[in-house]
Amino acid sequence: MEIDKKEIIKKVPTTRYQGSKRSILPWLYENFKTLNFKSVLDGFGGTGSVSYLLKLMGKKVTFNDALLSNYMTGVALVENQSVQLDRDDINFIFHTNGDNYPTFIEDSFRGIYYTSEENRWLDKISFNIRMLGQKYKGEVLKRKKALAYHILFQACLCKRPFNLFHRKNLYMRTARVDRSFGNKKTWNTSFRKLFLKFNNEISQKVFLTRFSHTTLCQDIMKIRRKKFDLVYLDPPYAKKKGGHPKDYYSLYHFFEGLIDYNNWATKINWNTKNRCLVRHKTGWDVGTIEDNFDSLFNKFRESIIVVSYGDPGYPSINRIKEILKRYKPRVQIKRKPYNYKLNHRNGGLYEVLITGE
């Protein structure tokens, strides 16, 4: 399906999530449309931006991500083709029903990410989202909750310095100082207004296609082998040998906790200042990166394989190409200069597509 390249970014939902490919989707589109495929696996789905583009292109999409919070985004934006949060849902989510709301966020995250008033709001809203099961069942409930969580996540990101949960830094919002960065106006916008804003946006992004789409929450190494025409891989990058790939679980642990609210306390490393979750092995660690690439290329050797990776990085682009050529006779490399918003030393950084057919 042809798409006006100039309109792509407008069509795809906004996000402040680090690592999102939204800004380079027109370039990805130009590369995808040269390939012959109908079904596609987005193996490290993240923000869902690439899967959403592929859905716009009329492809049959399987979204996968190991994080439960990203899985919710996949359900909301990719799998979902008709469900929206209506006015009654919003009223239900915002309504204060008595005084017996849990106070885990208010008690446990005081002075860390949000103000006490905001923490109380998050306790209430997350509880009400879980209570949507009083109104809905089955697939409709699954998609309503996914939408609500996705919208809540976007609101949360807007009120975080650097859009992350990597450190205790509420003081950056509240200090009365001249600022050379940040968006104080957005930081001071109420959660309620931000939630309504993102719900209005997402409601306009839900659309029906001729294919059904699937969302998974698995370690990609454990996905059952299935025939996909194309497999798109955008794994966490390691900047150098010996360096660790970006750990999105640590950067966005707060979202993982929100979804599993009732078990949150048992998962927190209480020795950390920012109340992050106990770290778990991702299966994509520094000592296994090359072996993982080889395993994935072997696993999906019957599909077109497209790898998105950063340059400079580890392994090098040439090394990834060498590994891919074990399974694919034809390998192409495309590069695009790419600047990261939070990195002021962006010279010489490239986004690279490595395509094996």
C-alpha positions in Angstrom: 0.0 0.0 0.0 1.4 3.4 -1.1 1.7 6.1 1.6 2.6 9.7 1.1 6.0 9.8 2.7 5.5 13.4 3.9 2.4 12.3 5.9 3.9 9.3 7.7 5.1 10.9 10.8 1.7 12.7 11.2 -0.1 9.4 10.9 1.9 7.6 13.6 1.2 8.2 17.3 3.6 10.5 19.2 5.8 9.3 22.0 8.7 10.6 24.1 10.0 7.0 24.7 13.7 6.8 24.2 14.8 4.8 21.1 11.6 5.3 19.2 12.1 5.1 15.4 9.2 7.5 14.7 11.4 10.3 13.4 13.0 8.1 10.7 9.9 6.2 9.6 9.8 7.8 6.2 13.3 6.5 5.6 12.3 3.0 6.8 9.3 3.1 4.6 11.4 3.8 1.5 13.5 0.7 2.3 10.6 -1.5 3.3 8.6 -0.8 0.1 11.4 -2.2 -2.0 11.0 -5.6 -0.4 8.4 -8.2 -1.3 6.5 -9.3 1.8 3.0 -9.6 3.3 3.6 -10.9 6.9 6.2 -9.4 9.2 7.5 -10.0 12.7 8.7 -6.9 14.6 10.9 -8.7 17.1 11.8 -5.9 19.4 8.6 -3.8 19.0 9.3 -1.2 21.6 7.1 1.9 21.1 5.2 0.2 18.3 6.1 2.9 15.8 7.6 0.6 13.2 4.8 -2.0 13.6 2.3 0.8 13.2 4.0 1.9 10.0 3.9 -1.7 8.7 0.2 -1.9 9.6 -0.3 1.4 7.6 1.5 -0.3 4.7 -1.2 -3.1 4.7 1.1 -5.8 6.1 0.1 -8.6 8.5 2.0 -7.6 11.6 3.2 -9.6 14.6 4.5 -7.3 17.3 6.8 -8.7 20.0 8.5 -7.1 23.0 9.9 -8.6 26.2 8.5 -5.7 28.4 4.9 -6.0 29.5 4.5 -2.2 29.2 5.6 -2.3 25.5 3.3 -5.3 25.0 0.4 -3.1 26.1 1.4 -0.5 23.6 1.4 -3.2 20.9 -2.1 -4.3 21.8 -3.3 -0.7 21.8 -1.8 0.4 18.6 -1.2 -2.7 16.4 -3.5 -5.5 17.5 -6.4 -3.2 18.2 -8.5 -2.2 15.2 -11.7 -0.8 16.6 -11.8 -0.3 20.4 -11.5 3.2 21.9 -11.9 4.7 25.3 -15.2 6.5 25.2 -16.5 9.3 27.5 -18.0 6.8 29.9 -14.6 5.0 30.1 -12.8 8.2 30.8 -15.3 9.2 33.5 -14.9 5.7 35.1 -11.1 6.0 35.1 -11.1 9.5 36.5 -13.9 9.0 39.1 -13.1 8.9 42.8 -15.1 6.1 44.3 -14.7 6.4 48.0 -11.5 6.9 50.0 -10.1 3.4 50.0 -7.6 3.6 47.2 -4.2 2.0 47.6 -1.3 4.3 48.3 1.7 2.3 47.2 3.0 4.9 44.8 2.4 7.7 47.3 4.1 5.8 50.1 7.0 4.3 48.1 8.0 7.0 45.6 7.7 10.1 47.6 10.1 12.8 46.2 11.5 10.5 43.5 9.6 11.0 40.2 6.4 12.9 40.9 4.8 15.2 43.5 2.7 13.7 46.3 -0.4 14.9 44.6 0.6 13.3 41.3 1.5 10.1 43.1 -2.0 9.9 44.7 -3.5 10.5 41.2 -1.4 7.6 39.8 -2.5 5.3 42.6 -6.2 6.1 41.9 -6.0 6.0 38.1 -4.0 2.7 38.0 -6.6 1.2 40.4 -9.5 2.3 38.2 -7.8 1.0 35.1 -7.6 -2.4 36.8 -11.3 -2.1 37.7 -12.3 -1.9 34.0 -13.0 -5.6 34.4 -16.3 -4.5 36.1 -17.5 -3.1 32.7 -15.9 -5.3 30.1 -14.7 -8.9 29.4 -12.5 -10.8 27.0 -10.8 -9.0 24.1 -12.6 -5.7 24.6 -11.3 -5.6 28.2 -7.8 -6.5 27.0 -7.8 -3.6 24.5 -9.5 -1.0 26.7 -6.9 -1.7 29.4 -4.1 -1.6 26.9 -5.2 1.8 25.6 -5.6 3.2 29.1 -2.1 2.0 30.1 -0.5 3.3 26.9 -2.1 6.7 27.3 -1.1 6.8 30.9 2.5 6.0 30.0 2.6 8.9 27.5 1.3 11.2 30.1 3.9 10.0 32.6 6.8 10.5 30.1 5.8 14.1 29.6 6.3 14.9 33.2 9.7 13.3 33.5 13.1 15.1 33.0 14.7 13.2 30.1 11.5 11.2 29.7 13.1 8.4 31.8 13.0 6.8 35.3 16.7 6.2 35.5 17.3 8.3 38.6 15.7 10.2 41.5 15.4 13.7 40.1 12.1 15.3 40.9 14.1 18.3 42.1 14.8 19.1 38.5 11.2 19.9 38.0 10.6 21.7 41.2 13.7 23.8 41.7 13.2 27.5 41.0 16.1 28.1 38.7 16.7 29.4 35.1 16.5 26.4 32.7 18.4 25.8 29.5 16.5 22.6 28.8 13.2 20.8 29.6 9.7 21.9 29.2 8.4 23.4 32.4 5.0 24.2 30.9 4.5 20.5 30.1 5.9 19.4 33.5 3.3 21.6 35.1 0.4 20.4 33.0 -1.9 18.2 35.1 -2.0 14.4 34.5 -5.7 14.7 33.8 -5.1 17.1 30.9 -2.3 15.1 29.5 -4.3 11.9 29.7 -7.2 13.5 27.8 -4.8 14.9 25.2 -3.3 11.5 24.4 -6.7 9.8 24.5 -7.9 12.2 21.9 -4.8 11.5 19.7 -5.0 7.8 20.0 -8.7 7.7 19.3 -7.9 9.1 15.9 -5.2 6.5 15.2 -7.3 3.3 15.6 -8.1 1.9 12.2 -9.2 -1.4 10.6 -7.2 -3.4 8.1 -7.9 -6.5 6.1 -5.5 -8.5 8.3 -5.7 -9.4 11.9 -2.6 -8.6 13.9 -0.9 -10.3 16.8 0.9 -9.1 19.9 3.4 -11.1 21.9 5.4 -10.5 25.1 8.3 -13.0 24.8 12.0 -13.3 24.8 12.6 -13.3 21.0 14.9 -16.3 21.4 11.9 -18.3 22.7 9.4 -17.4 20.0 8.2 -20.5 18.3 9.6 -20.7 14.8 7.0 -19.6 12.3 7.2 -18.5 8.7 7.2 -14.7 8.4 7.9 -13.2 5.0 10.1 -10.6 6.8 11.6 -10.3 10.2 12.6 -6.8 11.5 15.1 -6.7 14.3 15.9 -3.6 16.3 17.7 -4.9 19.4 19.2 -2.8 22.1 22.5 -1.3 20.9 25.9 -1.6 22.6 28.0 1.4 21.9 31.3 -0.4 22.2 32.9 -3.8 23.0 32.6 -4.4 26.7 29.7 -1.9 27.0 26.2 -2.9 27.9 23.3 -2.7 25.6 20.7 -0.1 26.6 18.6 -1.6 29.4 15.0 -0.5 28.7 13.8 -2.5 31.7 15.8 -0.2 34.0 14.9 3.0 32.2 11.1 2.2 32.2 10.7 0.0 35.3 8.0 2.3 36.6 5.7 1.3 33.8 6.3 -2.4 34.5 5.4 -1.8 38.1 2.2 0.1 37.2 1.0 -2.8 35.2 1.8 -5.4 37.9 0.7 -3.0 40.7 -0.3 -5.7 43.2 3.1 -7.4 43.0 5.2 -4.3 42.6 6.6 -4.2 46.1 8.0 -7.7 45.7 9.9 -6.8 42.6 11.6 -3.6 43.7 15.2 -3.4 44.7 14.7 -1.4 47.9 18.4 -0.6 48.1 18.2 1.7 45.1 17.4 5.4 45.5 15.0 5.4 42.5 13.1 2.2 43.5 14.0 0.4 40.3 13.0 -3.3 39.9 15.4 -6.1 40.6 17.4 -6.5 37.4 16.8 -9.6 35.3 18.8 -11.0 32.5 17.5 -9.9 29.2 19.1 -12.6 27.1 20.7 -9.7 25.2 23.7 -9.1 27.3 27.2 -7.9 26.3 28.8 -11.3 26.3 26.2 -12.9 24.1 25.5 -10.3 21.4 27.3 -11.9 18.5 26.0 -15.4 19.4 22.5 -13.9 19.7 22.7 -12.4 16.2 23.8 -15.7 14.8 21.0 -17.6 16.6 18.4 -15.2 15.3 19.6 -15.2 11.8 19.6 -19.0 11.8 16.2 -19.1 13.4 14.7 -16.8 10.8 16.8 -17.8 7.8 13.8 -18.6 5.7 12.6 -14.9 6.0 13.9 -11.7 4.7 15.9 -10.3 7.6 16.2 -6.5 8.3 18.4 -5.4 11.2 18.3 -1.8 12.5 21.5 -0.9 14.4 23.6 2.0 15.4 27.0 2.9 14.0 29.4 3.2 15.8 28.4 0.2 17.9 29.3 -3.3 18.9 29.3 -5.5 17.0 30.4 -3.4 14.1 28.1 -3.1 11.0 30.6 -5.2 9.0 30.6 -7.9 11.7 26.8 -8.1 11.7 27.0 -8.3 7.9 29.5 -11.2 8.1 27.2 -13.1 10.5 24.2 -12.5 8.3 26.0 -13.7 5.2 26.2 -17.1 6.7 22.5 -17.5 6.0 21.8 -14.9 3.3 23.6 -14.7 0.0 22.6 -11.1 -0.6 23.2 -8.4 2.1 22.6 -4.7 1.6 23.5 -1.9 3.9 21.8 1.6 4.1 22.9 4.4 6.4 21.2 7.5 7.6 22.8 10.2 9.9 20.7 10.1 13.1 20.7 12.6 16.0 19.4 11.7 19.4 17.5 14.5 21.1 19.2 14.0 24.5 22.7 13.6 23.2 24.4 16.9 22.4 27.4 15.1 20.9 25.8 13.6 17.9 28.4 13.9 15.2 29.2 10.8 13.2 26.2 8.7 14.5 24.3 6.7 11.9 21.2 4.5 11.9 22.0 1.5 9.7 19.7 -1.0 8.0 21.2 -4.3 7.2 19.0 -6.4 4.9 19.5 -10.0 4.0 17.6 -11.8 1.3 
